[in-house]
Structure formats: structure tokens, C-alpha cells
Amino acid sequence: MSQLREMLGVRLVAYIGGVKSARSVSNWAEGTGAPGEVDQERLRHAFHAAALLRERYDATTVQSWFKGINPALNDDAPAHVLREVEPMKGARDVIVAAKAFAYVG
């Protein structure tokens, strides 16, 4: 969780993980708490997409990609798709979009 927090920042991880408090994210990173099962799955997929992007881009670009409108996701932000869409479908769509951005630009 700490690696995802470093790549995306506390607020974005909290948003994807379905919590309002940055403290919850810190607790997860420290191992003193854990997100629910569905949110944990969403965060795993977010890490996968972020790691793909981080191979080519800096953390600021990765954060912007997660927050920005994405034509491959019907103009939704990847973070929104991960949080709001059924986890497996949302994850699949976000990872495909991340690969396209990482390898095509």
C-alpha cells in the first residue's frame, strides 16, 4: 500500500479505496488497518495500472492520468472507473487504457 501511496498520493488512494480519511490510507500502509475486500481489489488493480505507467512516466504524470478525462474510458477518469464500476470490468478497462497510454502515448 505504501508504494501505491507514493505513486498516487494519499487523497487519490483514499478516493479509489472508498474512504474519506487520509488517516485510513496511512493505517493501511502501516499495516494497522486494511480496506474491505472489494476496495482492496480495486487498490490492487490501481497499483497494477500505476506500476505500468510508472515505468515510463514520473509520479506527477501518473497521478494526472488517474484523475484526467480518458477517451478510452468514455471520458471518465481512471480513478472514478476503479471506484465506481464493478471491480473486474473497471480493472480490465483501466489496465487496457494504462497499457495504451504507456506504450503508445
C-alpha positions as CSV (number, residue, x, y, z in Angstrom):
1,M,0.0,0.0,0.0
2,S,2.9,2.4,0.7
3,Q,4.1,2.1,-2.9
4,L,0.7,2.9,-4.3
5,R,0.5,5.9,-1.9
6,E,3.9,7.1,-3.1
7,M,2.8,6.9,-6.8
8,L,-0.7,8.3,-6.4
9,G,-0.7,10.3,-3.2
10,V,-2.9,9.8,-0.2
11,R,-6.0,11.5,-1.4
12,L,-6.2,9.5,-4.7
13,V,-5.6,6.2,-2.9
14,A,-8.3,7.2,-0.4
15,Y,-10.7,8.0,-3.2
16,I,-10.1,4.7,-5.0
17,G,-10.3,2.9,-1.7
18,G,-13.6,4.4,-0.9
19,V,-12.7,6.3,2.3
20,K,-12.7,10.0,3.1
21,S,-9.9,10.0,5.6
22,A,-6.2,10.1,4.6
23,R,-5.6,8.6,8.0
24,S,-7.2,5.3,6.8
25,V,-4.7,5.2,4.0
26,S,-1.8,5.7,6.4
27,N,-3.2,2.9,8.6
28,W,-3.3,0.6,5.6
29,A,0.3,1.5,4.7
30,E,1.4,0.9,8.2
31,G,-0.4,-2.4,8.5
32,T,-2.6,-1.3,11.3
33,G,-5.8,-1.5,9.2
34,A,-7.0,-2.8,5.9
35,P,-9.5,-1.8,3.3
36,G,-12.5,-4.0,2.7
37,E,-12.2,-6.9,0.3
38,V,-13.7,-5.1,-2.7
39,D,-11.8,-1.9,-2.1
40,Q,-8.6,-4.0,-1.6
41,E,-9.2,-5.5,-5.0
42,R,-9.7,-2.0,-6.6
43,L,-6.5,-0.8,-5.0
44,R,-4.6,-3.9,-6.3
45,H,-5.8,-3.0,-9.8
46,A,-4.9,0.6,-9.3
47,F,-1.4,-0.5,-8.3
48,H,-1.1,-2.6,-11.4
49,A,-2.1,0.3,-13.7
50,A,0.1,2.8,-11.8
51,A,3.1,0.4,-12.0
52,L,2.7,0.1,-15.7
53,L,2.6,3.9,-16.1
54,R,5.5,4.5,-13.7
55,E,7.8,2.5,-15.9
56,R,7.6,5.4,-18.4
57,Y,6.4,8.4,-16.5
58,D,7.0,10.3,-13.3
59,A,4.6,10.2,-10.4
60,T,3.0,13.6,-11.3
61,T,2.1,12.3,-14.8
62,V,0.7,9.0,-13.3
63,Q,-1.4,11.0,-10.8
64,S,-2.7,13.2,-13.6
65,W,-3.5,10.2,-15.7
66,F,-5.6,8.7,-12.9
67,K,-7.5,12.0,-12.4
68,G,-7.9,13.1,-16.0
69,I,-10.6,12.5,-18.6
70,N,-9.8,9.4,-20.6
71,P,-11.3,8.8,-24.0
72,A,-10.7,5.1,-23.7
73,L,-12.9,5.1,-20.7
74,N,-15.9,7.0,-22.1
75,D,-14.3,10.3,-20.9
76,D,-14.3,9.1,-17.3
77,A,-11.2,9.4,-15.1
78,P,-9.5,6.1,-14.4
79,A,-9.8,6.6,-10.6
80,H,-13.5,7.1,-11.0
81,V,-13.9,3.9,-13.1
82,L,-11.9,1.9,-10.5
83,R,-14.1,3.2,-7.7
84,E,-17.5,3.1,-9.3
85,V,-17.6,0.3,-11.9
86,E,-17.8,-3.4,-11.0
87,P,-14.2,-4.3,-9.9
88,M,-13.3,-6.8,-12.6
89,K,-14.8,-4.8,-15.5
90,G,-13.4,-1.5,-14.2
91,A,-10.0,-3.0,-13.7
92,R,-9.9,-4.6,-17.1
93,D,-10.8,-1.3,-18.8
94,V,-8.4,0.8,-16.8
95,I,-5.4,-1.6,-17.3
96,V,-6.1,-1.6,-21.1
97,A,-6.2,2.2,-21.1
98,A,-3.0,2.3,-19.0
99,K,-1.2,0.0,-21.4
100,A,-2.3,2.1,-24.3
101,F,-1.0,5.3,-22.7
102,A,2.2,3.7,-21.5
103,Y,3.1,2.1,-24.8
104,V,1.5,4.4,-27.4
105,G,1.3,7.7,-25.5
